[in-house]
Amino acid sequence: MQLRELNKIKRFKDISSGSNYDAERLARQGLNAAVKQILEDGFFHADPHPGNLLVTEDMNLCIINWGMAGRLTERDRFELIDLLKAVVDKDSDALVHGLLRICQTRGKKIQPRALERELLDILDTYYAVPIEDMDIGQLLMSMTTLIRHHQLRLPPDFIIMMKALVTAEGTARRAFPELDVVSEIKENVEWPLATKSGERNIFIIVATSRFYGFVIENKQIKLIRIF
């Protein structure tokens, strides 16, 4: 960890693909930061919209305003990795089994084959469009609607996580619309899951103060003071 003061910063919401900034790098960095928080750290910013991101003078992202955050257990993260991998691999069978492990039933008998067919319909719909038009966040939200239809219920932390992922994808695509979100997420779900206690302590410090944030640089976390 490294503490740094920032003098020259720019708001992420002012970045676009036509600016002098490397919009693609910043978009990938922001999305990867969100996925890393969810899958590796288990403690994530629940509202990563453009107003909560700053760009440093050396072209790195700083995430601020940690008033809304979510937490996932190690077991949650393993199950989530399996679920996301099934989505990006378009594996409907693994997706059904993953959902049934995670979700709670509401007393109605589940029909796995019917659920798998409808999930495959959703996957086919989203995978039929060009990469730049694919919306993983909305795909997950469509799955959530289908889950409710089958009388299944996601744990609250998973719902918060999905909303955070939807926001992170939208934020990244605002800067670089051509971003290949599927490839970015696939790379992350194939990483070994590792939890570092030192990083967790830093996240707790960040979450309790609006004057601090952190920068993701080469997959390393650096604590910084904003003002």
C-alpha positions as CSV (number, residue, x, y, z in Angstrom):
1,M,0.0,0.0,0.0
2,Q,1.1,3.5,-0.7
3,L,-0.3,6.8,0.5
4,R,-0.3,9.6,-2.0
5,E,-1.6,13.2,-2.3
6,L,-3.4,14.3,-5.5
7,N,-3.0,17.8,-6.8
8,K,-4.3,17.4,-10.4
9,I,-7.4,15.3,-10.9
10,K,-10.1,15.1,-13.5
11,R,-13.6,13.6,-13.1
12,F,-14.2,10.4,-15.0
13,K,-17.5,11.7,-16.2
14,D,-15.6,14.2,-18.3
15,I,-13.7,11.5,-20.1
16,S,-14.8,10.4,-23.6
17,S,-13.3,8.4,-26.4
18,G,-12.6,11.7,-28.2
19,S,-10.6,13.3,-25.4
20,N,-6.9,13.4,-24.9
21,Y,-7.1,10.7,-22.3
22,D,-6.8,7.0,-23.0
23,A,-10.5,6.2,-22.7
24,E,-10.1,2.5,-23.4
25,R,-7.5,2.1,-20.7
26,L,-9.6,3.9,-18.1
27,A,-12.7,2.0,-19.1
28,R,-10.9,-1.3,-18.7
29,Q,-9.3,-0.2,-15.5
30,G,-12.6,0.8,-14.0
31,L,-14.5,-2.4,-15.0
32,N,-11.6,-4.6,-13.8
33,A,-11.4,-2.7,-10.5
34,A,-15.1,-3.4,-9.9
35,V,-14.8,-7.1,-10.8
36,K,-11.7,-7.4,-8.6
37,Q,-13.4,-5.9,-5.6
38,I,-16.3,-8.3,-6.0
39,L,-14.5,-11.5,-6.8
40,E,-11.2,-11.2,-5.0
41,D,-11.7,-8.8,-2.1
42,G,-15.3,-9.5,-1.2
43,F,-15.8,-5.8,-0.3
44,F,-17.0,-3.6,-3.2
45,H,-18.2,-0.1,-4.0
46,A,-21.9,-0.5,-4.6
47,D,-22.4,2.6,-6.7
48,P,-19.5,3.1,-9.1
49,H,-21.1,5.7,-11.3
50,P,-18.9,8.3,-13.2
51,G,-19.4,10.9,-10.4
52,N,-17.6,8.6,-8.0
53,L,-14.5,8.1,-10.1
54,L,-11.6,10.5,-10.5
55,V,-8.7,10.3,-12.9
56,T,-5.2,11.1,-11.7
57,E,-2.5,13.0,-13.6
58,D,-0.7,9.7,-14.3
59,M,-3.8,8.1,-15.9
60,N,-5.1,6.0,-13.0
61,L,-8.5,5.8,-11.4
62,C,-9.4,6.8,-7.9
63,I,-12.7,5.6,-6.5
64,I,-14.3,7.9,-3.9
65,N,-17.5,8.2,-1.8
66,W,-17.7,4.7,-0.2
67,G,-21.0,5.4,1.6
68,M,-22.6,2.5,-0.3
69,A,-20.6,-0.8,-0.2
70,G,-21.3,-4.5,-0.3
71,R,-19.7,-7.5,1.2
72,L,-19.5,-11.1,0.0
73,T,-18.2,-14.1,1.9
74,E,-15.5,-16.4,0.4
75,R,-18.1,-19.0,-0.3
76,D,-20.3,-16.3,-2.0
77,R,-17.3,-15.4,-4.2
78,F,-16.6,-19.0,-5.3
79,E,-20.2,-19.5,-6.2
80,L,-20.3,-16.2,-8.0
81,I,-17.2,-17.0,-10.1
82,D,-18.9,-20.2,-11.2
83,L,-22.0,-18.3,-12.1
84,L,-20.2,-15.6,-14.1
85,K,-18.0,-18.2,-15.8
86,A,-21.2,-20.0,-16.9
87,V,-22.6,-16.8,-18.3
88,V,-19.5,-15.8,-20.3
89,D,-19.0,-19.5,-21.5
90,K,-22.8,-19.6,-22.4
91,D,-23.0,-22.8,-20.4
92,S,-26.8,-23.1,-19.5
93,D,-26.4,-26.3,-17.6
94,A,-23.7,-24.9,-15.3
95,L,-25.7,-21.7,-15.0
96,V,-28.8,-23.6,-13.7
97,H,-26.8,-25.6,-11.2
98,G,-25.1,-22.4,-10.0
99,L,-28.3,-20.5,-9.6
100,L,-29.9,-23.4,-7.7
101,R,-27.0,-23.4,-5.3
102,I,-27.2,-19.7,-4.6
103,C,-30.9,-19.0,-4.7
104,Q,-33.5,-19.7,-2.0
105,T,-36.8,-21.3,-3.0
106,R,-40.2,-19.9,-2.2
107,G,-42.0,-23.2,-1.7
108,K,-42.7,-23.9,-5.3
109,K,-41.3,-27.0,-6.9
110,I,-38.5,-26.0,-9.3
111,Q,-38.4,-27.3,-12.9
112,P,-34.7,-27.2,-13.8
113,R,-35.2,-28.1,-17.5
114,A,-37.7,-25.3,-18.0
115,L,-35.4,-22.9,-16.2
116,E,-32.5,-24.0,-18.4
117,R,-34.4,-23.5,-21.6
118,E,-35.5,-20.0,-20.7
119,L,-31.9,-19.1,-19.5
120,L,-30.6,-20.3,-22.8
121,D,-33.1,-18.1,-24.7
122,I,-31.8,-15.1,-22.7
123,L,-28.2,-16.0,-23.4
124,D,-28.9,-16.5,-27.2
125,T,-30.6,-13.1,-27.3
126,Y,-27.6,-11.2,-25.8
127,Y,-24.9,-13.2,-27.6
128,A,-26.5,-12.6,-31.0
129,V,-25.6,-8.9,-31.0
130,P,-22.2,-7.3,-31.8
131,I,-19.6,-7.1,-29.0
132,E,-20.1,-3.3,-28.7
133,D,-23.8,-3.7,-28.2
134,M,-23.6,-6.6,-25.7
135,D,-24.9,-5.6,-22.3
136,I,-23.8,-8.0,-19.6
137,G,-25.4,-6.0,-16.8
138,Q,-28.8,-6.1,-18.5
139,L,-28.3,-9.8,-19.2
140,L,-27.9,-10.4,-15.5
141,M,-30.9,-8.3,-14.7
142,S,-33.0,-10.3,-17.2
143,M,-31.8,-13.4,-15.4
144,T,-32.9,-11.9,-12.1
145,T,-36.4,-11.3,-13.5
146,L,-36.5,-14.9,-14.7
147,I,-35.4,-16.2,-11.3
148,R,-38.3,-14.4,-9.7
149,H,-40.7,-15.9,-12.2
150,H,-39.5,-19.3,-11.1
151,Q,-40.1,-18.5,-7.5
152,L,-36.4,-18.3,-6.6
153,R,-34.8,-15.5,-4.6
154,L,-31.3,-14.2,-4.7
155,P,-29.5,-13.3,-1.4
156,P,-29.6,-9.5,-0.8
157,D,-25.8,-9.1,-1.2
158,F,-26.0,-10.7,-4.6
159,I,-28.7,-8.2,-5.7
160,I,-26.4,-5.3,-4.5
161,M,-23.5,-6.9,-6.4
162,M,-25.5,-7.2,-9.7
163,K,-26.6,-3.6,-9.5
164,A,-23.0,-2.5,-8.9
165,L,-21.8,-4.6,-11.9
166,V,-24.6,-3.0,-14.1
167,T,-23.4,0.4,-13.0
168,A,-19.7,-0.4,-13.5
169,E,-20.4,-1.7,-17.0
170,G,-22.4,1.4,-17.9
171,T,-19.7,3.7,-16.5
172,A,-17.0,1.9,-18.5
173,R,-19.0,2.0,-21.7
174,R,-19.7,5.7,-21.3
175,A,-16.0,6.3,-21.7
176,F,-15.3,3.6,-24.3
177,P,-18.5,2.2,-26.0
178,E,-16.5,-0.5,-27.9
179,L,-15.3,-2.2,-24.7
180,D,-15.4,-6.0,-24.9
181,V,-17.0,-6.5,-21.5
182,V,-17.3,-10.3,-22.0
183,S,-13.6,-10.7,-22.5
184,E,-12.8,-8.5,-19.5
185,I,-15.0,-10.4,-17.2
186,K,-13.8,-13.7,-18.5
187,E,-10.3,-12.8,-17.7
188,N,-11.2,-12.0,-14.2
189,V,-13.3,-15.1,-13.4
190,E,-10.3,-17.2,-14.5
191,W,-8.0,-15.6,-12.0
192,P,-7.2,-17.6,-8.8
193,L,-9.4,-16.3,-5.9
194,A,-7.1,-14.7,-3.3
195,T,-7.9,-12.7,-0.3
196,K,-5.3,-10.4,1.3
197,S,-6.1,-9.3,4.8
198,G,-4.0,-6.1,4.4
199,E,-6.1,-5.0,1.5
200,R,-9.3,-5.6,3.5
201,N,-8.0,-3.3,6.3
202,I,-7.3,-0.5,3.8
203,F,-10.8,-0.9,2.3
204,I,-12.3,-0.4,5.7
205,I,-10.3,2.8,6.2
206,V,-11.4,4.1,2.8
207,A,-15.1,3.3,3.5
208,T,-15.1,5.5,6.6
209,S,-13.7,8.7,5.1
210,R,-14.7,10.7,2.1
211,F,-11.3,12.3,2.0
212,Y,-9.6,9.0,1.0
213,G,-9.8,6.8,-2.0
214,F,-7.7,4.2,-3.7
215,V,-6.0,3.8,-7.0
216,I,-5.8,0.5,-9.0
217,E,-2.4,0.5,-10.7
218,N,-1.1,-2.7,-12.3
219,K,-3.5,-4.7,-10.1
220,Q,-2.0,-3.1,-7.0
221,I,-4.0,-1.0,-4.5
222,K,-2.7,2.3,-3.4
223,L,-4.3,4.4,-0.7
224,I,-4.4,8.1,-1.6
225,R,-5.6,11.4,0.1
226,I,-7.9,13.4,-2.2
227,F,-7.8,16.8,-0.4
